[in-house]
């Protein structure tokens, strides 16, 4: 009778744990369920680090705004007066506006007024002063690029760099969140396998204990059943701690609009497989992923900034030759009576260091930085490509192992069933049955571990490719 009970009980265990094995595939989970897709979308919607990524994008916009400020119109006013011994020696007043343009030319206009008893002849103006309007042009150095234009070009590159940094931050968050999710799913599923094994072990122990008390079974069989039960209970206790810790990690990523989501009895859904079409698409798109990888783009943007700096430093090897020309107009006259170019003032300034050691040294240092950054980019491109291929190979290996290990689980089930049949005819013992049962339990635990690794390696593969968040969130 006891053999028949054990046989029926262990067959029930096989059926139950087989059903639990499909937890990784299509068995529903009791309680509030959350899929990886829902979890990652929730992370992207409300996690504080997502706001940090958005702030990085805004910083890029403000960097451009700040650089554009170099071209803002500028009002100015200068006043100088000497008054001594009740005499107004002189008074000079100049007010106006200047506007630096992206062509390098500065537009300017203003009003000059003078007064006093001791004005120099060149400073003497009409009683009503003079209006002027004109331009200042850098003829040599600063004609094609200057500090203002270089700063603006650099700011545009910085904006793209901030966006790129935000994308790197997002995929790091998604990878960490996926890791927490699948660790939680693994311990949850493994704990279910152990709990079902404990139920059978408890029944076995009670039955053997009753048989021993009735004199049908020796004490050693009861001891064997007790040891089996205790070992399973220890495993269950450890898994309970692992599951609780994994749950805490999971809830560090679960945020609502009002703040952290309160911890509840959340459950992971099935550990499903990745469609072959998606896997083939990732493999085929490797060159595109490498070209658009955020880490590659980071180096390329650094190179662009060095190239801008290089142009500026080359420009500073040129002499400075600035031309200024202003039309003049007496405010008392009608503006319609401006006499062409007859009334004007102009100026020309020239300067040039004789040895040019500073600009030549700075240019050469920048060229070396640019050369080294290009070398680093080549190495980084190869490193990222090989790392992506390593994760691809590991993912493919895990996929093959899953198929193989699923067969191993089925074979362990067959061995246990065969042992049960032998037990019925008196050719086996509780020792062998326990051994077969634990082998099956361990196989199921290993299979669940491989399933979670399968999902995690897929996410690590995406991360190594620098895939955009949209691809991570594809259901």
PATOR-866387 format. One record per residue (C-alpha): x, y, z; residue number from 1. Coordinates in Angstrom, 1 decimal. Example, Ala and Ser with C-alpha at 12.3 -4.5 7.8 and 13.67 -1.06 7.14 Angstrom:
BEGIN
12.3 -4.5 7.8 1
13.7 -1.1 7.1 2
***
This chain:
BEGIN
0.0 0.0 0.0 1
2.8 2.4 0.9 2
4.5 1.7 -2.4 3
1.4 2.5 -4.3 4
1.0 5.7 -2.4 5
4.6 6.8 -3.1 6
4.2 5.9 -6.7 7
1.0 8.0 -7.1 8
2.5 10.8 -5.0 9
5.7 11.1 -7.0 10
3.9 10.8 -10.3 11
1.8 13.7 -9.1 12
5.0 15.6 -8.2 13
6.3 15.0 -11.7 14
3.1 16.4 -13.2 15
3.0 19.4 -10.9 16
6.6 20.3 -11.4 17
6.3 19.7 -15.1 18
3.5 22.2 -15.1 19
5.6 24.5 -13.1 20
8.4 24.1 -15.6 21
6.1 25.6 -18.1 22
5.9 28.6 -15.7 23
8.8 29.7 -17.9 24
6.5 29.4 -20.9 25
2.8 29.7 -20.5 26
1.4 28.8 -17.0 27
-0.4 31.6 -15.3 28
1.0 33.0 -12.0 29
-1.4 33.7 -9.1 30
-1.6 37.1 -7.6 31
-0.7 40.5 -9.2 32
1.4 39.8 -12.3 33
3.8 42.1 -14.0 34
5.6 41.2 -17.2 35
9.1 42.4 -18.1 36
7.5 44.6 -20.8 37
5.2 46.3 -18.3 38
8.0 46.6 -15.7 39
10.4 48.3 -18.1 40
7.7 50.6 -19.4 41
6.9 51.6 -15.8 42
10.6 52.2 -15.2 43
10.8 54.4 -18.3 44
7.8 56.4 -17.3 45
8.5 57.2 -13.7 46
12.0 56.3 -12.5 47
13.9 59.3 -11.2 48
16.9 58.5 -13.3 49
14.7 58.9 -16.4 50
14.1 62.5 -15.3 51
17.9 62.8 -15.0 52
18.3 61.7 -18.6 53
15.7 64.3 -19.6 54
17.6 66.9 -17.7 55
20.7 66.0 -19.7 56
18.8 66.8 -22.9 57
17.7 70.1 -21.5 58
21.3 70.9 -20.5 59
22.2 70.5 -24.2 60
19.5 73.0 -25.2 61
20.7 75.5 -22.6 62
24.4 75.1 -23.7 63
23.3 76.2 -27.2 64
21.3 79.0 -25.7 65
24.4 80.2 -23.8 66
26.6 80.1 -26.9 67
24.0 82.0 -28.9 68
24.2 84.6 -26.2 69
27.6 85.6 -27.7 70
25.7 87.1 -30.6 71
23.2 89.0 -28.6 72
22.9 92.7 -29.3 73
24.9 94.8 -26.8 74
24.1 98.2 -25.6 75
27.0 100.4 -24.5 76
27.5 103.9 -23.2 77
30.7 105.8 -22.4 78
30.9 109.2 -20.6 79
34.0 111.1 -19.7 80
34.1 114.7 -18.3 81
36.7 117.0 -16.7 82
35.4 119.9 -14.6 83
37.8 122.0 -12.7 84
37.9 125.5 -11.2 85
34.4 126.1 -12.3 86
35.3 125.4 -15.8 87
34.0 122.5 -18.1 88
37.2 121.4 -19.7 89
35.6 118.7 -21.8 90
32.8 116.2 -21.9 91
32.7 113.2 -24.2 92
29.7 111.0 -24.5 93
29.2 107.9 -26.7 94
26.2 105.5 -26.7 95
25.2 102.9 -29.1 96
24.5 99.3 -30.0 97
26.7 96.5 -31.5 98
25.7 93.2 -33.0 99
28.1 90.4 -33.7 100
27.0 88.2 -36.6 101
27.8 84.6 -37.5 102
29.7 85.9 -40.6 103
32.3 87.5 -38.3 104
31.2 91.0 -39.2 105
30.1 93.2 -36.3 106
27.3 95.8 -37.0 107
27.4 98.9 -34.9 108
25.6 102.2 -34.6 109
25.4 105.0 -32.0 110
25.5 108.6 -31.1 111
28.5 110.8 -30.2 112
28.3 114.1 -28.4 113
30.9 116.4 -27.0 114
31.0 119.7 -25.1 115
33.6 121.8 -23.2 116
36.0 124.7 -23.6 117
39.2 122.6 -24.2 118
38.1 120.0 -26.7 119
40.8 118.8 -29.1 120
40.1 119.6 -32.7 121
39.6 116.0 -33.7 122
37.1 115.6 -30.9 123
35.0 118.6 -31.8 124
31.6 117.6 -33.1 125
28.6 119.6 -34.3 126
26.6 121.1 -31.5 127
23.9 118.4 -31.9 128
26.5 115.6 -32.0 129
26.8 112.9 -34.7 130
25.0 109.7 -35.5 131
27.0 106.9 -36.9 132
26.4 103.4 -38.3 133
28.9 101.0 -39.8 134
30.7 97.7 -39.6 135
33.8 96.1 -38.2 136
35.3 93.4 -40.4 137
38.1 91.0 -39.5 138
40.0 90.8 -42.8 139
42.4 88.0 -41.9 140
42.2 86.3 -38.5 141
38.6 85.8 -37.5 142
37.2 86.0 -41.1 143
36.2 82.3 -41.3 144
36.0 81.4 -37.6 145
36.5 83.1 -34.2 146
35.9 82.4 -30.6 147
32.2 83.2 -30.8 148
31.5 81.0 -33.8 149
33.7 78.2 -32.4 150
31.8 78.3 -29.1 151
28.5 78.0 -30.9 152
29.6 75.1 -33.1 153
30.9 73.4 -30.0 154
27.6 74.0 -28.2 155
25.7 72.2 -31.0 156
28.1 69.3 -30.6 157
27.7 69.4 -26.8 158
23.9 69.2 -27.3 159
24.3 66.0 -29.2 160
26.7 64.8 -26.6 161
24.2 65.4 -23.8 162
21.5 63.5 -25.8 163
24.0 60.7 -26.4 164
24.8 60.6 -22.7 165
21.1 60.5 -21.9 166
20.7 57.4 -24.2 167
23.7 55.7 -22.4 168
22.0 56.4 -19.1 169
18.7 55.0 -20.3 170
20.1 51.7 -21.6 171
22.1 51.3 -18.4 172
18.9 51.7 -16.4 173
17.1 49.3 -18.6 174
19.8 46.7 -18.2 175
19.9 47.0 -14.5 176
16.1 46.9 -14.3 177
15.9 43.8 -16.5 178
18.6 42.1 -14.3 179
16.5 42.7 -11.2 180
13.3 41.5 -12.9 181
14.7 38.2 -14.0 182
16.6 37.5 -10.8 183
13.2 38.0 -9.0 184
11.5 35.7 -11.6 185
14.2 33.0 -11.1 186
13.9 32.8 -7.3 187
10.1 32.9 -7.5 188
10.0 30.0 -9.9 189
12.7 28.0 -8.1 190
10.9 28.4 -4.8 191
7.7 27.0 -6.3 192
9.6 23.9 -7.4 193
11.0 23.4 -3.9 194
7.7 24.0 -2.2 195
6.1 21.3 -4.3 196
8.9 18.9 -3.5 197
8.5 19.7 0.2 198
4.8 18.7 0.0 199
5.7 15.3 -1.3 200
8.6 14.9 1.1 201
6.3 15.7 4.1 202
3.8 13.1 2.9 203
6.5 10.5 2.5 204
7.9 11.2 5.9 205
4.5 11.0 7.6 206
3.7 7.7 5.8 207
7.1 6.1 6.6 208
6.7 7.2 10.2 209
3.3 5.6 10.4 210
4.6 2.4 8.8 211
7.6 2.3 11.2 212
5.2 2.7 14.2 213
3.2 -0.2 12.8 214
6.3 -2.3 12.3 215
6.1 -2.4 8.5 216
9.2 -0.3 7.8 217
12.6 0.0 9.4 218
13.7 3.2 11.2 219
16.3 3.9 8.6 220
13.6 4.6 6.0 221
12.0 7.1 8.3 222
15.4 8.7 8.8 223
16.0 8.9 5.1 224
12.6 10.6 4.5 225
13.3 13.0 7.4 226
16.7 14.0 6.0 227
15.1 14.6 2.5 228
12.5 16.8 4.0 229
15.0 18.8 6.1 230
17.3 19.4 3.1 231
14.4 20.7 1.1 232
13.2 22.9 3.9 233
16.7 24.5 4.2 234
16.7 25.2 0.4 235
13.3 26.7 0.7 236
14.4 29.0 3.6 237
17.4 30.2 1.6 238
15.2 30.8 -1.5 239
12.7 32.7 0.6 240
15.5 35.1 1.7 241
16.8 35.4 -1.9 242
13.3 36.0 -3.2 243
12.7 38.7 -0.6 244
16.0 40.5 -1.4 245
15.3 40.2 -5.1 246
11.8 41.7 -4.5 247
13.4 44.7 -2.6 248
15.7 45.2 -5.6 249
12.7 45.1 -7.9 250
10.8 47.7 -6.0 251
13.7 50.1 -6.1 252
12.9 50.4 -9.8 253
9.1 50.5 -9.4 254
8.0 54.2 -9.2 255
4.6 55.8 -9.7 256
3.9 59.4 -10.5 257
3.7 60.3 -6.8 258
6.9 58.4 -5.8 259
8.0 54.9 -5.0 260
5.4 52.2 -5.4 261
4.5 50.5 -2.1 262
5.8 47.0 -1.8 263
3.1 44.4 -2.6 264
2.8 40.7 -3.5 265
3.8 41.2 -7.1 266
4.7 38.3 -9.3 267
6.6 37.9 -12.5 268
5.0 36.4 -15.5 269
6.2 33.6 -17.8 270
9.8 33.4 -18.9 271
9.1 33.4 -22.6 272
11.4 32.9 -25.6 273
12.6 35.5 -28.0 274
11.3 35.3 -31.5 275
13.7 34.1 -34.1 276
12.9 37.0 -36.4 277
14.0 39.4 -33.8 278
17.3 37.5 -33.2 279
18.0 37.3 -36.9 280
17.3 41.1 -37.2 281
19.8 41.9 -34.5 282
22.5 39.7 -36.1 283
21.9 41.3 -39.6 284
21.9 44.8 -38.2 285
25.3 44.6 -36.4 286
27.1 47.1 -38.7 287
24.3 49.6 -38.2 288
24.4 49.2 -34.4 289
28.1 49.7 -34.3 290
27.9 52.8 -36.5 291
25.2 54.3 -34.2 292
26.5 53.0 -30.9 293
26.4 55.7 -28.2 294
29.9 54.9 -27.1 295
31.1 55.3 -30.7 296
29.1 58.5 -31.1 297
30.7 59.8 -27.9 298
34.2 59.5 -29.4 299
33.0 60.9 -32.7 300
31.6 63.9 -31.0 301
34.8 64.4 -29.1 302
36.6 64.3 -32.4 303
34.3 66.9 -33.9 304
35.0 69.3 -30.9 305
38.7 68.8 -31.4 306
38.3 69.5 -35.2 307
36.5 72.8 -34.3 308
39.3 73.7 -31.9 309
41.8 72.8 -34.6 310
40.2 75.2 -37.1 311
40.2 78.0 -34.5 312
43.9 77.4 -33.6 313
44.9 77.4 -37.3 314
43.0 80.7 -37.7 315
45.0 82.2 -34.9 316
48.2 81.6 -36.9 317
47.0 84.5 -39.2 318
47.8 88.1 -38.5 319
45.1 90.3 -37.1 320
43.8 92.8 -39.6 321
40.6 94.6 -38.7 322
38.8 97.2 -40.7 323
36.2 99.5 -39.3 324
34.0 101.8 -41.3 325
31.2 104.1 -40.1 326
28.9 106.5 -41.9 327
28.3 109.8 -40.1 328
25.1 111.9 -39.9 329
24.3 115.2 -38.2 330
21.1 114.7 -36.2 331
20.0 118.2 -37.1 332
19.8 117.2 -40.8 333
17.1 115.2 -42.4 334
18.0 111.5 -42.7 335
16.8 111.6 -46.3 336
19.7 114.0 -47.0 337
22.5 111.5 -46.1 338
25.3 112.3 -48.6 339
26.3 108.8 -49.6 340
29.8 108.0 -48.4 341
31.0 111.6 -48.2 342
30.8 111.7 -44.4 343
32.6 108.8 -42.7 344
35.2 107.7 -40.3 345
37.3 104.5 -40.7 346
40.1 102.7 -39.1 347
42.5 99.9 -39.7 348
44.4 97.9 -37.1 349
47.1 95.3 -37.6 350
49.1 93.0 -35.2 351
51.1 89.8 -35.5 352
53.3 87.9 -33.0 353
56.8 87.5 -34.6 354
57.5 83.9 -33.5 355
53.9 82.5 -33.2 356
55.1 80.1 -30.5 357
51.9 80.0 -28.5 358
49.5 79.3 -31.4 359
51.9 76.9 -33.1 360
52.4 75.0 -29.8 361
48.6 74.9 -29.0 362
47.8 73.8 -32.6 363
50.3 70.9 -32.4 364
49.0 69.8 -29.0 365
45.5 69.7 -30.4 366
46.5 67.8 -33.5 367
48.1 65.1 -31.3 368
44.9 64.9 -29.2 369
42.9 64.5 -32.4 370
45.2 61.8 -33.6 371
45.1 59.9 -30.3 372
41.3 60.2 -30.2 373
41.1 58.7 -33.7 374
43.3 55.8 -32.6 375
41.1 55.3 -29.5 376
38.0 55.4 -31.7 377
39.3 52.6 -34.0 378
40.1 50.5 -30.9 379
36.7 51.2 -29.3 380
34.8 50.3 -32.5 381
36.6 46.9 -32.7 382
36.1 46.3 -29.0 383
32.4 47.0 -29.1 384
32.0 44.9 -32.2 385
33.7 41.9 -30.6 386
31.9 42.4 -27.3 387
28.6 42.3 -29.1 388
29.6 39.2 -30.9 389
30.6 37.6 -27.6 390
27.2 38.2 -26.2 391
25.6 37.0 -29.4 392
27.6 33.7 -29.1 393
26.8 33.4 -25.4 394
23.1 33.9 -26.1 395
23.2 31.3 -28.9 396
24.9 28.9 -26.6 397
22.4 29.4 -23.9 398
19.6 28.9 -26.4 399
21.1 25.5 -27.4 400
21.6 24.6 -23.7 401
18.0 25.3 -23.0 402
16.8 22.9 -25.7 403
19.3 20.2 -24.4 404
18.5 20.7 -20.8 405
14.8 20.5 -21.4 406
15.4 17.0 -22.7 407
17.5 16.2 -19.6 408
14.6 17.2 -17.4 409
12.3 14.9 -19.4 410
14.9 12.1 -19.0 411
15.1 12.6 -15.3 412
11.3 12.3 -15.1 413
11.6 9.0 -17.0 414
14.2 7.8 -14.5 415
12.1 8.7 -11.6 416
9.0 6.9 -13.1 417
11.1 3.8 -13.8 418
12.4 3.9 -10.2 419
8.8 4.1 -9.0 420
7.9 1.0 -11.0 421
10.8 -0.9 -9.6 422
9.7 0.2 -6.1 423
6.3 -1.2 -6.7 424
7.7 -4.7 -7.4 425
10.2 -4.5 -4.5 426
13.4 -3.9 -6.5 427
14.1 -0.3 -5.3 428
14.1 1.7 -2.0 429
13.3 5.0 -0.5 430
17.0 5.9 -0.9 431
17.0 5.6 -4.7 432
13.6 7.2 -5.0 433
14.9 10.2 -3.0 434
18.0 10.3 -5.1 435
15.9 10.3 -8.3 436
13.6 13.0 -6.9 437
16.4 15.3 -5.9 438
18.1 14.8 -9.3 439
14.8 15.9 -11.0 440
14.4 18.9 -8.6 441
18.0 20.0 -9.3 442
17.4 19.6 -13.0 443
14.3 21.8 -12.9 444
16.2 24.4 -10.8 445
19.0 24.4 -13.3 446
16.6 24.7 -16.2 447
14.9 27.8 -14.6 448
18.4 29.3 -14.0 449
19.2 28.8 -17.7 450
15.9 30.4 -18.7 451
16.7 33.5 -16.7 452
20.2 33.6 -18.1 453
18.7 33.3 -21.6 454
16.7 36.5 -21.0 455
19.5 38.3 -19.3 456
22.0 37.5 -22.0 457
19.5 38.8 -24.5 458
19.4 42.1 -22.6 459
23.1 42.2 -22.3 460
23.4 41.6 -26.0 461
21.1 44.6 -26.6 462
23.1 46.7 -24.2 463
26.4 45.8 -26.0 464
24.8 46.9 -29.3 465
23.8 50.2 -27.8 466
20.2 49.5 -28.8 467
17.8 52.4 -28.4 468
15.2 52.2 -25.6 469
12.5 51.7 -28.2 470
13.9 48.3 -29.1 471
14.1 47.3 -25.4 472
10.5 48.1 -24.9 473
9.3 46.1 -28.0 474
6.7 43.6 -26.7 475
***
